[in-house]
Amino acid sequence: MLCLYAFAVCLLQLCLVRGLSVVPAEQQPLESLAGGGTLKRFAADPLSGWDVDHILQSAEEANADVWNVGPSHVDIYFPSHIDYLVSPLSLVDVPHVTTSIPRPHIEPSSSEFITTGASWNLTSLSNTTYHSAYHPLYEIEGFMQELESLYPDIVQLACIGHSAEGREMLAMKISKGTPSSKNQKTQAGVVIAGAQHAREWIATSTALYIAHALVSDASEPFAMSTLLESYDFYIIPVPNPDGYVYTWERDRFWYKNRQIIGPNEKCVGLDMNRNWGHKWKAKARSPQGQADSELSKLDAPSKGTDPCTHWYPGHRPFESPEGNNIANYITTLPGLRAYIDLRSYGQMVSTPFSYSCKKVPKDAEDQIEAALGAIRAIKAIHGTVFTTGRLCRSLYKAGGNVIDWMYAKAGIKFAYAVHLRDTGTYGFSLPPEWIRPVGEETANMIRFIAGFIRGKPCECLADQSYRVPEASSTV
C-alpha cells in the first residue's frame, strides 16, 4: 500500500515546513484525491505571537475539531476546505501542512450481514482475516463470543453494565483460572481498554488483537499466552458502544458518548475521558497548555463549558454511565497491577498525571522506567518511534482523566495512556492494513510491561523470535 504513495511522498517532501521537524517520528502527509475534509497541522511559532494556546483559542472560536495537540503543533480538522477558508484560522500566519482526509460514506449497519467467527478462522492469530479490517459493534461482539466458544477454559465474557442508549457493555476475562491452593498468591491483573473516544477505531481493533494474542498457541509469532501463567487480563474493547455505533452509522469522526445531558440541551454526549472522578473539572474547556500557575480563559471560562464542544466534561464526575460501569467493574477485580488505556493518535506512552504538571506521582520513577522500556519494545518490532512522559506535558492538561483515576483512586501503579499510530498522516483514519502491525508492536509493549512488573523487564527484547526484519517495516 505504501509503495503506491511513494511518488506522492517524494513530491510532498519539497513542501515540508520547518515547524514539523520538532515533532518526533514525523511522517509525511499523503494527499488524497478523494473528496472530504481538510486536516491541517499548525506548527507553533511563539516569535510571531502564535503559540499553541493562541492556535487553540482560534480553533475554539471557529468551532473547529481539534484532533491532536503537541508541545509545538496543533492538528485541526475542517469538514471542508470552505469551512477552513471562512474560519479565523485561515488568517493564522504560522507554518502548516495540509492533508486531505476523505470522510467515508457510511451505510447503516444491519444484522443481516453479520460475519460468523468460522469465516474469520479465530483458531489462528497469524492466519485469521479478522485483523485485516475494522468491524462494527455486532462483529466485535461476535468475535468476543467466538473466542469464548473456542477457549471456554480461558475466556469468560461479562456484562459490566449498559450504555446511555441501553447497549450491553462487554468485558473479557482471559485467565487460566484462580490459584488452586490457599497458599498461592492471587494472579496479578492487567486491564486493557479500547477507545473511549468513539472515532479512535485503531484503539478498539488493537484491544481485540491483544485478546486474540492472549489465547493463541505460544508457538505463533506475537502470541502472548505465556503471560497467562502470571497474569489475568481484563479487556474492554468498546468502552463507548453508543458513540462507536454512531461513527459507523452517522459520523465517522464523532468523539463523545451519546447520552442526553439535559432536557433543553440541543447537543448530546460528553467527553468520557474528562468525566472520571479524580480532579474532575466542570469548567475545563478546550485543550490548553498553560502552566498550573497561569489563569486562562480556556482553562476557566466564566460561564462553564459549552455542552456542544468535543471536550464537554459533564455536570458531575461519573455522569457517563459507561465510565461509571467501568469504574464499578474495576473495583471488583483483584490484584490489578497495570491499566492500559489505548488511544489514538500520536505515538506516545504517557504516565499520570493529566490534571496537573506540578503534581508528580510517588511512583513516577518506576512508571517512566517501564515506559522507556515499553517504547523500546515497540520500536523493536517495526521500527516505530514512540515518545514518553507525563500526560499533561506530552498532550495537554485536563482533569477527569481515566489514568489519573486508575492510579490515584483505584491504586493501579502502572497506569498508562498509549496513543497508537500515527503522528498525523492519517490521524483517526488509519488504514486497516495497519491494524495488524499496530497490534504486533503493542503486544510486544505489553509483554515488556508485564515482564517489568514481575522483575524480568528485558525478556521480550531479547527474544528474537518476536523481531520482524526491517524490510517488513510499515513506517
N, C-alpha and C positions, 0 to 999 in steps of 0.2 A: 504493500500500500504506500509506504513512504517513498518508494522509488518513483511512483507516479508524480510525486511533488518535487522531485529533485531539481528540475529545471526552474520551477517557481521559486524555490528556496534561493537558488543562485541569483535570480533577479532581485529578490527582496533584500538580499544581503547588502545591496547597494544603497538601500533606503533606510537602513537601521539608524536610529537616533542614538546620540551619545548617552542619554539617560538610561538606556536598557542595560548598559554594561555593569551597573551596580547591583543588578539582581542575579543571585547565584543560579547557575544551571539554566540560564535563559534559553528558550527555544525560539526558533524563528517563526514569525507569523505566516500562515499559509492562507492566501486569498482563495475564497470560494467563488465559483461562477454562479452558484445558486442564489436566488433571492433570499432576503431575510434581514436580520438585524445587523447592527454595527457594534462591534466591541472595540473600544478604544483604551489603550494604555497611556495614561498621562504620567510622564516622569516628573517628579517634584523638582522644582528649581527655586530654592529659597532666595537666591540672589535677585530673581525677577519678581519676588513677592508672592510666588505661587508654591507654597509648601503643601504637604499632604492635606493639612486641615483646611486650607483655602479651597483646594480642589474638591474636597468632600462637601464643603459648605455650598459650593456652586452646584454640585450634583444634587444636594438636597433641595435647593431652590428650584431645580429643573425637574424634580421628582424622577430622577434617573435611577436606574438599577445598578447599584454598586455591587460588582461581582467579587472583587478582591482588593484588599488594602495591604500594602507592604511598607517598609520603612521609607522607601523612596519612589513609590509608584501607586497609582490607583487604576484599577480596571473598571470601566463603566460601560454598561450595555444600553444601547438605544434600539427600540423596536424597528426603527428605520433610519436611513440617513437624514430624512427630512426632520425627524424628531431631534436629531443632533444639531442640525443647522439652525433650528428655531430656539435652541436652548442657550443659556448664558455660557455654557461650556465651549461653544463654537468660537467664543471670543478669548478663551484662555490661551495666553501666549506662552505655552510650555511645550517641550518636545512630546510627541505622541506617535504611536504606531496604531494602525487600524487593521482589524481582521474582520472579514465578513463571516458571520455565523448564521447559517440557514436555520430558520425556525421550521422544524419538521411539520409536515401535515399529519395530524393525529386523527386516527379513526377510533371511535368509542370501542372499548373492549366488549367482547361477547363471550359468554360461556360456551358457545358452540365450537369455538376454536381452541379449547384447552388442549395443550400438548401433553401427552402422557409421559410418565417417567421412563417407560420402556423405550421410547424413541430417543431419549437422551442417553441411555446406557450409563446410568449412575454407578454401575459396578466398577468403573474405572475413571480415575481422575485424569489420566493422560488422554484417553480416547473419547471421552464424552464430548458431545456437541453443545452441552448446556452453556458452557462458559465462553461461547463464541458470539453471544447476543445478549442484549438487555431483555428483561422479562417483565410483563405486567404482574400485578399482585397475585392474580389467581394462579399463574405459573410458578411464582415464588412459593406460594402455599403448597402447590403440587409437588415441587421439589422437596420441601421440608417433609411432607407426608411420605414421599417415596423413600427418603433417607431413613425415616423411622421404620418403614416397612422392610427395607433391605437390612438394616442393622438394629433390630429391636433390643438387643442386649446393650447397645451403646447409646442410642439416640432416643430421647424422650421429648415429646412436644408438650408445651404448657401454654394455656391461655392466661395471659397475665392481666387481662382486663379488656376494656372496649374503648375505641376511639370516640371522638366527639360525634361522629356520624354513625356510631354503632358497630363499626367493624371490629372483629376479634384481633387482638394483638398477640402474636405467637412468638414464643421463645423456644430455643432448642437447648436442652442439656445434653452434652456429649461427654460421656463418662464411662469408665469401666466398672463403676459401682462403688458403693461405700466400703470402707475398711471392714474386713471380716472379723477382726479382733478388737476388743476394747482397748488393747494396748497400742494399737496402731493409731497414728495421728490422722485427723481429718485431712482429706486431699485439699491442696491449695486450689483456689478458684480463680479463673480469668473470665472476665466479661468482655465481649466484643459487640459493639453496636454499629449498625449501618446508619443511613442518612436521616438525621433529624430534619435537615432542610431538604424538602421534597425533591428538588431538582438535581441533587448530588447523586445521580444514579450509580456512579462508579463505586461509591461507598457501600451501597447495598449489594452490588454484584461481588465486591471483594469479600464482604462478610459471608456470602454464600460459598465462595470459593474456599475460604478458610474452613467452613463447616465440612465441605466435601473432603478437603485435605486431611482433616482430623479422623475421618472414618476410613480413609483409603489404606490399602495394603502398604506396609512400610517399605516394600521394595520399589514402589513407584517414586519417580522424581517428585520432590516437593511435598510428599506425604508427611503428615505431622502426627500420625497415630502413636508414635513412640512417646509423645508428650502426655498421653493419657495414663502412663504409668505414674506420673507425678501430679497431674492436674485434672480438675474438672473444668470444662469450658461451658459457658452460657452465652449463647449467641442470639441477638435480637436483630434480625436483618432489616426490618422495616419499623423503626420507632414512630414513624409518621404515616400510617397507612392511608389516611384520607388525602393528605397532600400528595402522596405518591400516586394514587389513582388519578388525582386531578392533573398531574403532569402528563399522564397518558391520554386523558380524555379531552382536556381543555387547553391547558397552558403548560408547555414543556418546561418553562423556567419559573414555575410557581415555587415559592420559598417557605411559607409558613404552614401551620396546620389549617384546618378548615372549620374551626369551631365558631359558633355565633358568640360574639363578645359583648353584645348589648342590644336591647330591643329597638333602639333608634340609630344604631351604627350602620353606615352604608357599606362598610368593608367587613370582611371576616378574617379570622385567623390571627395567631400571634407567633412570634419567634420562639420556638420551643427552647432554643439554646440561650435565651435570656430570661427564662422563666423558672429556673431551678432555684431552690430555697437557700442559697448561700450568697449573701451580699447582693440579693436581687435589688434592682433599682427601677423605681417607677418612671423616672424621668430620663433614663438612658435613651438617647435618640440615635443619631447616625453614628457609624464608626468614627472614632476620633483618636488622636494620638498625643494629646497634651499630657504633660507630667501631672502627677496627682495634685500638686500644689496649685495648679492653674485652674481658673474657672473659665469655662467655655459655654457659649450659647448652645453648642452642640451637645455638651455634657449635661447641662441643667436648664433646659428651656422652661420658661416661667409657666407655661400652660400644659406641661406634661407632654406626652408623646402622642403623635397622630396615629390612631389605630390603622390607618391605611398604609403606613410605612412597612417595609420589609422587617424592620428590627423592633416592631412593637412588642414590649415585654409583658403585656397583660396588666390587669388591675392589681394582681397579687401574685406572690410566688405559688407555683404548682397549680395555677389556674388551668393549665393544659392537662386534660385527663390523661393524655399519652405519657407525659413526663411524670405525672403522679403515679401512674401504673408501674412505670419502670422503677421509680424510687421505692415503691412498696415491694416490688419483686426483689430488688437488691437487698432489702433488709431481711429477707428470708434465706439468703444464700450464705453458707458457712465458708470461712477461711479465704475470703477474697483477697488476692494479692495484687491484681492488676485490672485496670479498666482501660480499654482501647476504644476511643470514640473516633470512628472512621469518618472522614470528611473529604471534600474536595473544594478548591484545588490549591496548589501552592508548593507541594513537595516539602513539607515541614513535619517534624515530630516535636510537639510542644508540650511543656510541663506547666503545672499550676504556678502562678495564679493568672486568671484572666481579669479579675476585677480591679487589680492594683499592681503597679510595677514597684511599689515601695515594699510591699509585704513579701517576704521570702519564706517559702516553706522550710520547716526544720529539716525535712528530708531532701532538700534541693540538691545536695551534692550527689547522693545516690541516684536521684531521678535523672540528673543531667549525665552522670556517668553511664547509666543504662541507655539513655537516649543517644549518646555519642556512639556507643556500640551498635545500637539499632540502625542508625543511618549508614554505618559501615556495612552492616549485614544487607541492607537494601542495595547498596552500591555493588556488593559482591555478586549479585545475580545478573543484572542487565546494565550496570554502569550508571544507573540513575542517581543523580546527586540530590540529596535532601539536606536541609539545614535544621538546626535545633536551637531551642532557647525557651524562655518563659513565654507563655501565650500572649501576655499583654504587650510584649515587645515584638514578637515575631509576627503578630497580626495587629491587634489593637486592643485597647482597654474596654472591657464590657463586663458588667455584673450579671449574676444569674446563670453562669456557665456550668455545664454539666461536669467538667473535670474538677472545677473548684468544689462542687458539692460532693463528688465522689471521694475527693481527698480529705476535705475538711469535715464533712458530716458522716460519710459512710466509712471513713477510716481506711480507704484503699490507698496504700502508699504509692504505688506505681500507676498513676492516672495520667493518660496521655491523650491529646488531640492529635490525630495523624491526618494531615491534609495530603491526599494522594496526588497522582499526576493530574494535570501537567503544570506548567508555570504560566500558562496564558495563551498558548497557541489555539487550543480548542475550548479552554475553560470548562464549563459544565457539559459541553457537547463532546466529550472524549469519545473517539470512535470505538465501536465494540471490539475491534481486533486488538485493542489494548487491554481488555478485561483480563485475559489470562496472564500476560506479563506483569500487570499490576498485582494480581493475586499471588504470583510466584514470589515477587520481591517482598510483598507484605507477609507472606508465610515465613520467609526467612527472618524478617524483622521480629515476628512473634516468637520464633524459635530462639532467637538471641535473648529477648527479654525474659523468656521462661528460663533459659539457662542462667542468666544473670541472677535471677531471684533465688535459684537453688544453688548458687555458688559455682556454676560452670559456664561463665559468660562467653568463652571463646569456642564452644563446641560446634556451633553451626558454621562459624567462619572457617574452621579447619577442615570441615567435611567437604572435600572437593566434588563429591557426587552431586552437590547442590549448586555447583558453579556452572553457569551457562557460558559457552565460548563467546568472545567479544563479537564474532561475526554475526551472532544471533541478536545482538543488542537492538532494542527498539528505540533507543534515544540517541 
